[in-house]
Amino acid sequence: MLRHEFQPGRLIAGGFFTLAGVVYAGDAGGLWETPWFAVVPLVVVGLCLAGVAGIVARSLRRRRRTGRDTAPATGTEAGSTGAHPGGGPG
């Protein structure tokens, strides 16, 4: 059982931030030379992709939830007090 719902936007953002850290760690370790501005496009692209993934995931989750919650109207809804036939305040 999942402890929380899967959020692909956070996974993508975390991956790109980890990649940015690896790029700077390689520069600090002397494996390669990285200009200071090279990570900016990497982080911006990662955040944009994470935002798109988050929006798509939320819309899919909302669509799936509304499709599952709609039930045929039987006239007796859960939580209805029956005091007013319209179901609203009298």
PyMOL Python script that loads the backbone (N, CA, C, O; Angstrom):
from pymol import cmd

cmd.read_pdbstr("""\
ATOM      1  N   MET A   1       0.836  -1.170   0.000  1.00  0.00           N
ATOM      2  CA  MET A   1       0.000   0.000   0.000  1.00  0.00           C
ATOM      3  C   MET A   1       0.887   1.243   0.000  1.00  0.00           C
ATOM      4  O   MET A   1       1.875   1.317   0.731  1.00  0.00           O
ATOM      5  N   LEU A   2       0.519   2.209  -0.828  1.00  0.00           N
ATOM      6  CA  LEU A   2       1.300   3.430  -0.914  1.00  0.00           C
ATOM      7  C   LEU A   2       1.056   4.322   0.302  1.00  0.00           C
ATOM      8  O   LEU A   2      -0.074   4.449   0.773  1.00  0.00           O
ATOM      9  N   ARG A   3       2.106   4.925   0.793  1.00  0.00           N
ATOM     10  CA  ARG A   3       1.961   5.854   1.908  1.00  0.00           C
ATOM     11  C   ARG A   3       1.505   7.220   1.438  1.00  0.00           C
ATOM     12  O   ARG A   3       0.893   7.969   2.200  1.00  0.00           O
ATOM     13  N   HIS A   4       1.795   7.548   0.199  1.00  0.00           N
ATOM     14  CA  HIS A   4       1.352   8.814  -0.385  1.00  0.00           C
ATOM     15  C   HIS A   4       1.219   8.620  -1.883  1.00  0.00           C
ATOM     16  O   HIS A   4       1.715   7.640  -2.438  1.00  0.00           O
ATOM     17  N   GLU A   5       0.547   9.556  -2.532  1.00  0.00           N
ATOM     18  CA  GLU A   5       0.372   9.406  -3.968  1.00  0.00           C
ATOM     19  C   GLU A   5       1.650   9.788  -4.706  1.00  0.00           C
ATOM     20  O   GLU A   5       2.408  10.649  -4.259  1.00  0.00           O
ATOM     21  N   PHE A   6       1.870   9.145  -5.820  1.00  0.00           N
ATOM     22  CA  PHE A   6       3.052   9.361  -6.633  1.00  0.00           C
ATOM     23  C   PHE A   6       2.973  10.731  -7.288  1.00  0.00           C
ATOM     24  O   PHE A   6       1.949  11.081  -7.874  1.00  0.00           O
ATOM     25  N   GLN A   7       4.053  11.513  -7.193  1.00  0.00           N
ATOM     26  CA  GLN A   7       4.102  12.848  -7.777  1.00  0.00           C
ATOM     27  C   GLN A   7       5.274  12.911  -8.754  1.00  0.00           C
ATOM     28  O   GLN A   7       6.413  13.137  -8.346  1.00  0.00           O
ATOM     29  N   PRO A   8       4.996  12.712 -10.045  1.00  0.00           N
ATOM     30  CA  PRO A   8       6.081  12.654 -11.025  1.00  0.00           C
ATOM     31  C   PRO A   8       6.825  13.973 -11.183  1.00  0.00           C
ATOM     32  O   PRO A   8       8.003  13.970 -11.539  1.00  0.00           O
ATOM     33  N   GLY A   9       6.172  15.091 -10.929  1.00  0.00           N
ATOM     34  CA  GLY A   9       6.844  16.387 -11.035  1.00  0.00           C
ATOM     35  C   GLY A   9       7.991  16.510 -10.048  1.00  0.00           C
ATOM     36  O   GLY A   9       9.059  17.022 -10.385  1.00  0.00           O
ATOM     37  N   ARG A  10       7.772  16.049  -8.858  1.00  0.00           N
ATOM     38  CA  ARG A  10       8.841  16.100  -7.850  1.00  0.00           C
ATOM     39  C   ARG A  10       9.980  15.148  -8.188  1.00  0.00           C
ATOM     40  O   ARG A  10      11.145  15.446  -7.926  1.00  0.00           O
ATOM     41  N   LEU A  11       9.641  14.005  -8.770  1.00  0.00           N
ATOM     42  CA  LEU A  11      10.676  13.063  -9.189  1.00  0.00           C
ATOM     43  C   LEU A  11      11.560  13.681 -10.273  1.00  0.00           C
ATOM     44  O   LEU A  11      12.784  13.564 -10.217  1.00  0.00           O
ATOM     45  N   ILE A  12      10.950  14.332 -11.249  1.00  0.00           N
ATOM     46  CA  ILE A  12      11.709  14.950 -12.339  1.00  0.00           C
ATOM     47  C   ILE A  12      12.555  16.098 -11.809  1.00  0.00           C
ATOM     48  O   ILE A  12      13.727  16.215 -12.166  1.00  0.00           O
ATOM     49  N   ALA A  13      11.979  16.949 -10.961  1.00  0.00           N
ATOM     50  CA  ALA A  13      12.745  18.060 -10.392  1.00  0.00           C
ATOM     51  C   ALA A  13      13.927  17.548  -9.574  1.00  0.00           C
ATOM     52  O   ALA A  13      15.032  18.082  -9.669  1.00  0.00           O
ATOM     53  N   GLY A  14      13.694  16.519  -8.776  1.00  0.00           N
ATOM     54  CA  GLY A  14      14.779  15.942  -7.982  1.00  0.00           C
ATOM     55  C   GLY A  14      15.881  15.362  -8.846  1.00  0.00           C
ATOM     56  O   GLY A  14      17.062  15.489  -8.524  1.00  0.00           O
ATOM     57  N   GLY A  15      15.495  14.725  -9.946  1.00  0.00           N
ATOM     58  CA  GLY A  15      16.498  14.174 -10.862  1.00  0.00           C
ATOM     59  C   GLY A  15      17.368  15.256 -11.493  1.00  0.00           C
ATOM     60  O   GLY A  15      18.584  15.102 -11.596  1.00  0.00           O
ATOM     61  N   PHE A  16      16.739  16.349 -11.914  1.00  0.00           N
ATOM     62  CA  PHE A  16      17.511  17.425 -12.528  1.00  0.00           C
ATOM     63  C   PHE A  16      18.388  18.152 -11.509  1.00  0.00           C
ATOM     64  O   PHE A  16      19.504  18.557 -11.835  1.00  0.00           O
ATOM     65  N   PHE A  17      17.894  18.321 -10.274  1.00  0.00           N
ATOM     66  CA  PHE A  17      18.743  18.936  -9.249  1.00  0.00           C
ATOM     67  C   PHE A  17      19.912  18.020  -8.878  1.00  0.00           C
ATOM     68  O   PHE A  17      21.013  18.498  -8.604  1.00  0.00           O
ATOM     69  N   THR A  18      19.679  16.721  -8.870  1.00  0.00           N
ATOM     70  CA  THR A  18      20.769  15.777  -8.613  1.00  0.00           C
ATOM     71  C   THR A  18      21.799  15.839  -9.733  1.00  0.00           C
ATOM     72  O   THR A  18      23.004  15.803  -9.480  1.00  0.00           O
ATOM     73  N   LEU A  19      21.319  15.934 -10.980  1.00  0.00           N
ATOM     74  CA  LEU A  19      22.233  16.066 -12.114  1.00  0.00           C
ATOM     75  C   LEU A  19      23.056  17.351 -12.017  1.00  0.00           C
ATOM     76  O   LEU A  19      24.251  17.348 -12.315  1.00  0.00           O
ATOM     77  N   ALA A  20      22.423  18.440 -11.602  1.00  0.00           N
ATOM     78  CA  ALA A  20      23.156  19.698 -11.419  1.00  0.00           C
ATOM     79  C   ALA A  20      24.223  19.542 -10.329  1.00  0.00           C
ATOM     80  O   ALA A  20      25.332  20.058 -10.463  1.00  0.00           O
ATOM     81  N   GLY A  21      23.885  18.837  -9.267  1.00  0.00           N
ATOM     82  CA  GLY A  21      24.873  18.583  -8.209  1.00  0.00           C
ATOM     83  C   GLY A  21      26.030  17.739  -8.691  1.00  0.00           C
ATOM     84  O   GLY A  21      27.177  17.979  -8.312  1.00  0.00           O
ATOM     85  N   VAL A  22      25.741  16.746  -9.528  1.00  0.00           N
ATOM     86  CA  VAL A  22      26.805  15.894 -10.079  1.00  0.00           C
ATOM     87  C   VAL A  22      27.718  16.716 -10.983  1.00  0.00           C
ATOM     88  O   VAL A  22      28.935  16.535 -10.970  1.00  0.00           O
ATOM     89  N   VAL A  23      27.133  17.614 -11.764  1.00  0.00           N
ATOM     90  CA  VAL A  23      27.949  18.459 -12.653  1.00  0.00           C
ATOM     91  C   VAL A  23      28.901  19.321 -11.831  1.00  0.00           C
ATOM     92  O   VAL A  23      30.084  19.419 -12.155  1.00  0.00           O
ATOM     93  N   TYR A  24      28.392  19.947 -10.770  1.00  0.00           N
ATOM     94  CA  TYR A  24      29.269  20.767  -9.930  1.00  0.00           C
ATOM     95  C   TYR A  24      30.253  19.925  -9.129  1.00  0.00           C
ATOM     96  O   TYR A  24      31.376  20.365  -8.886  1.00  0.00           O
ATOM     97  N   ALA A  25      29.854  18.717  -8.711  1.00  0.00           N
ATOM     98  CA  ALA A  25      30.781  17.852  -7.978  1.00  0.00           C
ATOM     99  C   ALA A  25      31.921  17.395  -8.883  1.00  0.00           C
ATOM    100  O   ALA A  25      33.067  17.304  -8.444  1.00  0.00           O
ATOM    101  N   GLY A  26      31.606  17.109 -10.149  1.00  0.00           N
ATOM    102  CA  GLY A  26      32.663  16.745 -11.098  1.00  0.00           C
ATOM    103  C   GLY A  26      33.622  17.891 -11.333  1.00  0.00           C
ATOM    104  O   GLY A  26      34.824  17.681 -11.496  1.00  0.00           O
ATOM    105  N   ASP A  27      33.090  19.109 -11.352  1.00  0.00           N
ATOM    106  CA  ASP A  27      33.954  20.282 -11.502  1.00  0.00           C
ATOM    107  C   ASP A  27      34.824  20.475 -10.257  1.00  0.00           C
ATOM    108  O   ASP A  27      36.012  20.779 -10.362  1.00  0.00           O
ATOM    109  N   ALA A  28      34.227  20.298  -9.093  1.00  0.00           N
ATOM    110  CA  ALA A  28      34.984  20.470  -7.855  1.00  0.00           C
ATOM    111  C   ALA A  28      36.035  19.379  -7.688  1.00  0.00           C
ATOM    112  O   ALA A  28      37.098  19.623  -7.115  1.00  0.00           O
ATOM    113  N   GLY A  29      35.747  18.188  -8.181  1.00  0.00           N
ATOM    114  CA  GLY A  29      36.696  17.085  -8.073  1.00  0.00           C
ATOM    115  C   GLY A  29      37.792  17.125  -9.128  1.00  0.00           C
ATOM    116  O   GLY A  29      38.727  16.325  -9.072  1.00  0.00           O
ATOM    117  N   GLY A  30      37.698  18.032 -10.081  1.00  0.00           N
ATOM    118  CA  GLY A  30      38.716  18.166 -11.101  1.00  0.00           C
ATOM    119  C   GLY A  30      38.554  17.222 -12.279  1.00  0.00           C
ATOM    120  O   GLY A  30      39.472  17.080 -13.088  1.00  0.00           O
ATOM    121  N   LEU A  31      37.401  16.574 -12.388  1.00  0.00           N
ATOM    122  CA  LEU A  31      37.183  15.666 -13.508  1.00  0.00           C
ATOM    123  C   LEU A  31      36.939  16.424 -14.812  1.00  0.00           C
ATOM    124  O   LEU A  31      37.337  15.958 -15.880  1.00  0.00           O
ATOM    125  N   TRP A  32      36.291  17.580 -14.737  1.00  0.00           N
ATOM    126  CA  TRP A  32      36.026  18.417 -15.909  1.00  0.00           C
ATOM    127  C   TRP A  32      35.849  19.853 -15.456  1.00  0.00           C
ATOM    128  O   TRP A  32      35.698  20.122 -14.264  1.00  0.00           O
ATOM    129  N   GLU A  33      35.866  20.753 -16.385  1.00  0.00           N
ATOM    130  CA  GLU A  33      35.660  22.179 -16.114  1.00  0.00           C
ATOM    131  C   GLU A  33      34.230  22.547 -16.482  1.00  0.00           C
ATOM    132  O   GLU A  33      33.780  22.289 -17.599  1.00  0.00           O
ATOM    133  N   THR A  34      33.530  23.144 -15.550  1.00  0.00           N
ATOM    134  CA  THR A  34      32.146  23.567 -15.783  1.00  0.00           C
ATOM    135  C   THR A  34      32.050  25.058 -15.550  1.00  0.00           C
ATOM    136  O   THR A  34      32.376  25.527 -14.459  1.00  0.00           O
ATOM    137  N   PRO A  35      31.606  25.832 -16.557  1.00  0.00           N
ATOM    138  CA  PRO A  35      31.388  27.257 -16.314  1.00  0.00           C
ATOM    139  C   PRO A  35      30.242  27.460 -15.316  1.00  0.00           C
ATOM    140  O   PRO A  35      29.347  26.620 -15.219  1.00  0.00           O
ATOM    141  N   TRP A  36      30.269  28.556 -14.589  1.00  0.00           N
ATOM    142  CA  TRP A  36      29.291  28.778 -13.536  1.00  0.00           C
ATOM    143  C   TRP A  36      27.864  28.855 -14.075  1.00  0.00           C
ATOM    144  O   TRP A  36      26.920  28.520 -13.361  1.00  0.00           O
ATOM    145  N   PHE A  37      27.695  29.287 -15.311  1.00  0.00           N
ATOM    146  CA  PHE A  37      26.359  29.475 -15.863  1.00  0.00           C
ATOM    147  C   PHE A  37      25.807  28.230 -16.556  1.00  0.00           C
ATOM    148  O   PHE A  37      24.678  28.260 -17.045  1.00  0.00           O
ATOM    149  N   ALA A  38      26.552  27.161 -16.609  1.00  0.00           N
ATOM    150  CA  ALA A  38      26.127  25.970 -17.344  1.00  0.00           C
ATOM    151  C   ALA A  38      24.964  25.244 -16.671  1.00  0.00           C
ATOM    152  O   ALA A  38      24.209  24.540 -17.343  1.00  0.00           O
ATOM    153  N   VAL A  39      24.812  25.400 -15.389  1.00  0.00           N
ATOM    154  CA  VAL A  39      23.781  24.665 -14.668  1.00  0.00           C
ATOM    155  C   VAL A  39      22.436  25.385 -14.733  1.00  0.00           C
ATOM    156  O   VAL A  39      21.396  24.764 -14.512  1.00  0.00           O
ATOM    157  N   VAL A  40      22.440  26.684 -15.033  1.00  0.00           N
ATOM    158  CA  VAL A  40      21.190  27.445 -15.075  1.00  0.00           C
ATOM    159  C   VAL A  40      20.201  26.855 -16.088  1.00  0.00           C
ATOM    160  O   VAL A  40      19.052  26.612 -15.718  1.00  0.00           O
ATOM    161  N   PRO A  41      20.587  26.614 -17.343  1.00  0.00           N
ATOM    162  CA  PRO A  41      19.618  26.003 -18.259  1.00  0.00           C
ATOM    163  C   PRO A  41      19.178  24.604 -17.826  1.00  0.00           C
ATOM    164  O   PRO A  41      18.035  24.212 -18.061  1.00  0.00           O
ATOM    165  N   LEU A  42      20.066  23.866 -17.206  1.00  0.00           N
ATOM    166  CA  LEU A  42      19.730  22.532 -16.728  1.00  0.00           C
ATOM    167  C   LEU A  42      18.627  22.598 -15.667  1.00  0.00           C
ATOM    168  O   LEU A  42      17.677  21.816 -15.709  1.00  0.00           O
ATOM    169  N   VAL A  43      18.753  23.516 -14.733  1.00  0.00           N
ATOM    170  CA  VAL A  43      17.762  23.656 -13.667  1.00  0.00           C
ATOM    171  C   VAL A  43      16.449  24.203 -14.221  1.00  0.00           C
ATOM    172  O   VAL A  43      15.374  23.747 -13.831  1.00  0.00           O
ATOM    173  N   VAL A  44      16.528  25.181 -15.131  1.00  0.00           N
ATOM    174  CA  VAL A  44      15.309  25.767 -15.698  1.00  0.00           C
ATOM    175  C   VAL A  44      14.523  24.723 -16.496  1.00  0.00           C
ATOM    176  O   VAL A  44      13.303  24.631 -16.360  1.00  0.00           O
ATOM    177  N   VAL A  45      15.207  23.943 -17.319  1.00  0.00           N
ATOM    178  CA  VAL A  45      14.534  22.890 -18.089  1.00  0.00           C
ATOM    179  C   VAL A  45      13.924  21.856 -17.142  1.00  0.00           C
ATOM    180  O   VAL A  45      12.804  21.395 -17.365  1.00  0.00           O
ATOM    181  N   GLY A  46      14.643  21.496 -16.102  1.00  0.00           N
ATOM    182  CA  GLY A  46      14.115  20.531 -15.135  1.00  0.00           C
ATOM    183  C   GLY A  46      12.873  21.039 -14.436  1.00  0.00           C
ATOM    184  O   GLY A  46      11.918  20.287 -14.240  1.00  0.00           O
ATOM    185  N   LEU A  47      12.874  22.315 -14.055  1.00  0.00           N
ATOM    186  CA  LEU A  47      11.695  22.875 -13.394  1.00  0.00           C
ATOM    187  C   LEU A  47      10.511  22.981 -14.348  1.00  0.00           C
ATOM    188  O   LEU A  47       9.372  22.743 -13.947  1.00  0.00           O
ATOM    189  N   CYS A  48      10.764  23.332 -15.600  1.00  0.00           N
ATOM    190  CA  CYS A  48       9.679  23.399 -16.592  1.00  0.00           C
ATOM    191  C   CYS A  48       9.081  22.014 -16.844  1.00  0.00           C
ATOM    192  O   CYS A  48       7.860  21.862 -16.879  1.00  0.00           O
ATOM    193  N   LEU A  49       9.928  21.018 -17.016  1.00  0.00           N
ATOM    194  CA  LEU A  49       9.422  19.654 -17.214  1.00  0.00           C
ATOM    195  C   LEU A  49       8.675  19.148 -15.982  1.00  0.00           C
ATOM    196  O   LEU A  49       7.670  18.449 -16.105  1.00  0.00           O
ATOM    197  N   ALA A  50       9.161  19.497 -14.811  1.00  0.00           N
ATOM    198  CA  ALA A  50       8.481  19.089 -13.587  1.00  0.00           C
ATOM    199  C   ALA A  50       7.112  19.752 -13.480  1.00  0.00           C
ATOM    200  O   ALA A  50       6.148  19.122 -13.044  1.00  0.00           O
ATOM    201  N   GLY A  51       7.023  21.006 -13.872  1.00  0.00           N
ATOM    202  CA  GLY A  51       5.732  21.687 -13.855  1.00  0.00           C
ATOM    203  C   GLY A  51       4.744  21.063 -14.816  1.00  0.00           C
ATOM    204  O   GLY A  51       3.577  20.867 -14.475  1.00  0.00           O
ATOM    205  N   VAL A  52       5.204  20.751 -16.018  1.00  0.00           N
ATOM    206  CA  VAL A  52       4.323  20.111 -17.005  1.00  0.00           C
ATOM    207  C   VAL A  52       3.880  18.742 -16.504  1.00  0.00           C
ATOM    208  O   VAL A  52       2.706  18.387 -16.620  1.00  0.00           O
ATOM    209  N   ALA A  53       4.798  17.982 -15.957  1.00  0.00           N
ATOM    210  CA  ALA A  53       4.448  16.652 -15.444  1.00  0.00           C
ATOM    211  C   ALA A  53       3.461  16.760 -14.282  1.00  0.00           C
ATOM    212  O   ALA A  53       2.548  15.943 -14.164  1.00  0.00           O
ATOM    213  N   GLY A  54       3.640  17.756 -13.434  1.00  0.00           N
ATOM    214  CA  GLY A  54       2.713  17.947 -12.317  1.00  0.00           C
ATOM    215  C   GLY A  54       1.321  18.323 -12.781  1.00  0.00           C
ATOM    216  O   GLY A  54       0.330  17.836 -12.238  1.00  0.00           O
ATOM    217  N   ILE A  55       1.239  19.188 -13.783  1.00  0.00           N
ATOM    218  CA  ILE A  55      -0.065  19.592 -14.317  1.00  0.00           C
ATOM    219  C   ILE A  55      -0.763  18.414 -14.973  1.00  0.00           C
ATOM    220  O   ILE A  55      -1.960  18.208 -14.772  1.00  0.00           O
ATOM    221  N   VAL A  56      -0.025  17.646 -15.753  1.00  0.00           N
ATOM    222  CA  VAL A  56      -0.623  16.475 -16.417  1.00  0.00           C
ATOM    223  C   VAL A  56      -1.077  15.445 -15.383  1.00  0.00           C
ATOM    224  O   VAL A  56      -2.163  14.879 -15.506  1.00  0.00           O
ATOM    225  N   ALA A  57      -0.260  15.204 -14.380  1.00  0.00           N
ATOM    226  CA  ALA A  57      -0.622  14.219 -13.359  1.00  0.00           C
ATOM    227  C   ALA A  57      -1.852  14.671 -12.584  1.00  0.00           C
ATOM    228  O   ALA A  57      -2.727  13.859 -12.285  1.00  0.00           O
ATOM    229  N   ARG A  58      -1.928  15.946 -12.259  1.00  0.00           N
ATOM    230  CA  ARG A  58      -3.085  16.449 -11.519  1.00  0.00           C
ATOM    231  C   ARG A  58      -4.356  16.353 -12.354  1.00  0.00           C
ATOM    232  O   ARG A  58      -5.414  15.983 -11.845  1.00  0.00           O
ATOM    233  N   SER A  59      -4.247  16.688 -13.643  1.00  0.00           N
ATOM    234  CA  SER A  59      -5.445  16.607 -14.486  1.00  0.00           C
ATOM    235  C   SER A  59      -5.902  15.159 -14.660  1.00  0.00           C
ATOM    236  O   SER A  59      -7.103  14.886 -14.660  1.00  0.00           O
ATOM    237  N   LEU A  60      -4.959  14.236 -14.806  1.00  0.00           N
ATOM    238  CA  LEU A  60      -5.332  12.821 -14.911  1.00  0.00           C
ATOM    239  C   LEU A  60      -5.944  12.318 -13.612  1.00  0.00           C
ATOM    240  O   LEU A  60      -6.922  11.571 -13.630  1.00  0.00           O
ATOM    241  N   ARG A  61      -5.370  12.725 -12.490  1.00  0.00           N
ATOM    242  CA  ARG A  61      -5.888  12.307 -11.197  1.00  0.00           C
ATOM    243  C   ARG A  61      -7.292  12.855 -10.981  1.00  0.00           C
ATOM    244  O   ARG A  61      -8.170  12.148 -10.487  1.00  0.00           O
ATOM    245  N   ARG A  62      -7.506  14.124 -11.354  1.00  0.00           N
ATOM    246  CA  ARG A  62      -8.819  14.742 -11.188  1.00  0.00           C
ATOM    247  C   ARG A  62      -9.840  14.078 -12.098  1.00  0.00           C
ATOM    248  O   ARG A  62     -10.973  13.832 -11.685  1.00  0.00           O
ATOM    249  N   ARG A  63      -9.445  13.783 -13.342  1.00  0.00           N
ATOM    250  CA  ARG A  63     -10.354  13.146 -14.287  1.00  0.00           C
ATOM    251  C   ARG A  63     -10.735  11.749 -13.797  1.00  0.00           C
ATOM    252  O   ARG A  63     -11.898  11.355 -13.887  1.00  0.00           O
ATOM    253  N   ARG A  64      -9.772  11.010 -13.284  1.00  0.00           N
ATOM    254  CA  ARG A  64     -10.043   9.661 -12.797  1.00  0.00           C
ATOM    255  C   ARG A  64     -10.933   9.709 -11.555  1.00  0.00           C
ATOM    256  O   ARG A  64     -11.809   8.862 -11.385  1.00  0.00           O
ATOM    257  N   ARG A  65     -10.709  10.703 -10.685  1.00  0.00           N
ATOM    258  CA  ARG A  65     -11.499  10.819  -9.466  1.00  0.00           C
ATOM    259  C   ARG A  65     -12.941  11.204  -9.787  1.00  0.00           C
ATOM    260  O   ARG A  65     -13.864  10.650  -9.189  1.00  0.00           O
ATOM    261  N   THR A  66     -13.161  12.137 -10.713  1.00  0.00           N
ATOM    262  CA  THR A  66     -14.526  12.527 -11.040  1.00  0.00           C
ATOM    263  C   THR A  66     -15.254  11.408 -11.757  1.00  0.00           C
ATOM    264  O   THR A  66     -16.466  11.266 -11.589  1.00  0.00           O
ATOM    265  N   GLY A  67     -14.565  10.616 -12.544  1.00  0.00           N
ATOM    266  CA  GLY A  67     -15.188   9.496 -13.219  1.00  0.00           C
ATOM    267  C   GLY A  67     -15.602   8.405 -12.253  1.00  0.00           C
ATOM    268  O   GLY A  67     -16.592   7.712 -12.485  1.00  0.00           O
ATOM    269  N   ARG A  68     -14.860   8.246 -11.180  1.00  0.00           N
ATOM    270  CA  ARG A  68     -15.145   7.204 -10.207  1.00  0.00           C
ATOM    271  C   ARG A  68     -16.226   7.649  -9.221  1.00  0.00           C
ATOM    272  O   ARG A  68     -17.017   6.824  -8.763  1.00  0.00           O
ATOM    273  N   ASP A  69     -16.271   8.945  -8.887  1.00  0.00           N
ATOM    274  CA  ASP A  69     -17.212   9.436  -7.889  1.00  0.00           C
ATOM    275  C   ASP A  69     -18.627   9.616  -8.415  1.00  0.00           C
ATOM    276  O   ASP A  69     -19.571   9.643  -7.625  1.00  0.00           O
ATOM    277  N   THR A  70     -18.797   9.737  -9.709  1.00  0.00           N
ATOM    278  CA  THR A  70     -20.140   9.946 -10.225  1.00  0.00           C
ATOM    279  C   THR A  70     -20.909   8.640 -10.162  1.00  0.00           C
ATOM    280  O   THR A  70     -20.477   7.620 -10.698  1.00  0.00           O
ATOM    281  N   ALA A  71     -22.041   8.688  -9.506  1.00  0.00           N
ATOM    282  CA  ALA A  71     -22.899   7.512  -9.364  1.00  0.00           C
ATOM    283  C   ALA A  71     -24.290   7.895  -9.848  1.00  0.00           C
ATOM    284  O   ALA A  71     -24.638   9.076  -9.836  1.00  0.00           O
ATOM    285  N   PRO A  72     -25.075   6.947 -10.262  1.00  0.00           N
ATOM    286  CA  PRO A  72     -26.424   7.283 -10.694  1.00  0.00           C
ATOM    287  C   PRO A  72     -27.246   7.852  -9.543  1.00  0.00           C
ATOM    288  O   PRO A  72     -27.137   7.391  -8.408  1.00  0.00           O
ATOM    289  N   ALA A  73     -28.067   8.854  -9.840  1.00  0.00           N
ATOM    290  CA  ALA A  73     -28.880   9.510  -8.811  1.00  0.00           C
ATOM    291  C   ALA A  73     -30.014   8.581  -8.401  1.00  0.00           C
ATOM    292  O   ALA A  73     -30.803   8.138  -9.235  1.00  0.00           O
ATOM    293  N   THR A  74     -30.082   8.295  -7.104  1.00  0.00           N
ATOM    294  CA  THR A  74     -31.131   7.407  -6.599  1.00  0.00           C
ATOM    295  C   THR A  74     -32.177   8.166  -5.814  1.00  0.00           C
ATOM    296  O   THR A  74     -33.220   7.606  -5.476  1.00  0.00           O
ATOM    297  N   GLY A  75     -31.921   9.439  -5.513  1.00  0.00           N
ATOM    298  CA  GLY A  75     -32.883  10.213  -4.740  1.00  0.00           C
ATOM    299  C   GLY A  75     -32.551  10.234  -3.264  1.00  0.00           C
ATOM    300  O   GLY A  75     -32.975  11.151  -2.560  1.00  0.00           O
ATOM    301  N   THR A  76     -31.809   9.259  -2.770  1.00  0.00           N
ATOM    302  CA  THR A  76     -31.384   9.246  -1.372  1.00  0.00           C
ATOM    303  C   THR A  76     -29.875   9.309  -1.349  1.00  0.00           C
ATOM    304  O   THR A  76     -29.190   8.310  -1.566  1.00  0.00           O
ATOM    305  N   GLU A  77     -29.374  10.483  -1.087  1.00  0.00           N
ATOM    306  CA  GLU A  77     -27.926  10.681  -1.083  1.00  0.00           C
ATOM    307  C   GLU A  77     -27.400  10.515   0.327  1.00  0.00           C
ATOM    308  O   GLU A  77     -28.108  10.799   1.293  1.00  0.00           O
ATOM    309  N   ALA A  78     -26.202  10.072   0.450  1.00  0.00           N
ATOM    310  CA  ALA A  78     -25.577   9.912   1.758  1.00  0.00           C
ATOM    311  C   ALA A  78     -25.382  11.284   2.375  1.00  0.00           C
ATOM    312  O   ALA A  78     -24.890  12.201   1.718  1.00  0.00           O
ATOM    313  N   GLY A  79     -25.759  11.424   3.618  1.00  0.00           N
ATOM    314  CA  GLY A  79     -25.592  12.696   4.303  1.00  0.00           C
ATOM    315  C   GLY A  79     -26.803  13.599   4.184  1.00  0.00           C
ATOM    316  O   GLY A  79     -26.813  14.681   4.773  1.00  0.00           O
ATOM    317  N   SER A  80     -27.805  13.202   3.457  1.00  0.00           N
ATOM    318  CA  SER A  80     -28.999  14.003   3.297  1.00  0.00           C
ATOM    319  C   SER A  80     -29.883  13.813   4.525  1.00  0.00           C
ATOM    320  O   SER A  80     -30.090  12.691   4.987  1.00  0.00           O
ATOM    321  N   THR A  81     -30.399  14.920   5.046  1.00  0.00           N
ATOM    322  CA  THR A  81     -31.226  14.837   6.234  1.00  0.00           C
ATOM    323  C   THR A  81     -32.676  14.556   5.886  1.00  0.00           C
ATOM    324  O   THR A  81     -33.440  14.100   6.737  1.00  0.00           O
ATOM    325  N   GLY A  82     -33.062  14.819   4.658  1.00  0.00           N
ATOM    326  CA  GLY A  82     -34.431  14.573   4.245  1.00  0.00           C
ATOM    327  C   GLY A  82     -35.377  15.673   4.685  1.00  0.00           C
ATOM    328  O   GLY A  82     -36.584  15.570   4.468  1.00  0.00           O
ATOM    329  N   ALA A  83     -34.845  16.739   5.307  1.00  0.00           N
ATOM    330  CA  ALA A  83     -35.694  17.816   5.805  1.00  0.00           C
ATOM    331  C   ALA A  83     -36.266  18.650   4.674  1.00  0.00           C
ATOM    332  O   ALA A  83     -37.399  19.126   4.752  1.00  0.00           O
ATOM    333  N   HIS A  84     -35.480  18.823   3.626  1.00  0.00           N
ATOM    334  CA  HIS A  84     -35.919  19.641   2.506  1.00  0.00           C
ATOM    335  C   HIS A  84     -35.757  18.816   1.234  1.00  0.00           C
ATOM    336  O   HIS A  84     -34.691  18.234   1.032  1.00  0.00           O
ATOM    337  N   PRO A  85     -36.756  18.739   0.378  1.00  0.00           N
ATOM    338  CA  PRO A  85     -36.648  17.893  -0.808  1.00  0.00           C
ATOM    339  C   PRO A  85     -35.533  18.303  -1.753  1.00  0.00           C
ATOM    340  O   PRO A  85     -35.028  17.457  -2.491  1.00  0.00           O
ATOM    341  N   GLY A  86     -35.133  19.547  -1.760  1.00  0.00           N
ATOM    342  CA  GLY A  86     -34.062  20.008  -2.644  1.00  0.00           C
ATOM    343  C   GLY A  86     -32.693  19.664  -2.115  1.00  0.00           C
ATOM    344  O   GLY A  86     -31.712  19.756  -2.853  1.00  0.00           O
ATOM    345  N   GLY A  87     -32.594  19.273  -0.867  1.00  0.00           N
ATOM    346  CA  GLY A  87     -31.309  18.923  -0.290  1.00  0.00           C
ATOM    347  C   GLY A  87     -30.560  20.124   0.255  1.00  0.00           C
ATOM    348  O   GLY A  87     -29.574  19.956   0.972  1.00  0.00           O
ATOM    349  N   GLY A  88     -31.000  21.325  -0.065  1.00  0.00           N
ATOM    350  CA  GLY A  88     -30.342  22.544   0.405  1.00  0.00           C
ATOM    351  C   GLY A  88     -31.003  23.065   1.647  1.00  0.00           C
ATOM    352  O   GLY A  88     -31.952  22.457   2.142  1.00  0.00           O
ATOM    353  N   PRO A  89     -30.527  24.176   2.165  1.00  0.00           N
ATOM    354  CA  PRO A  89     -31.125  24.760   3.376  1.00  0.00           C
ATOM    355  C   PRO A  89     -32.534  25.250   3.081  1.00  0.00           C
ATOM    356  O   PRO A  89     -32.783  25.779   1.998  1.00  0.00           O
ATOM    357  N   GLY A  90     -33.449  25.089   4.008  1.00  0.00           N
ATOM    358  CA  GLY A  90     -34.851  25.416   3.802  1.00  0.00           C
ATOM    359  C   GLY A  90     -35.140  26.770   4.223  1.00  0.00           C
ATOM    360  O   GLY A  90     -36.282  27.218   4.121  1.00  0.00           O
TER     361      GLY A  90
END
""", "prot")
cmd.dss("prot")
cmd.show_as("cartoon", "prot")
cmd.util.cbc("prot")
cmd.orient("prot")
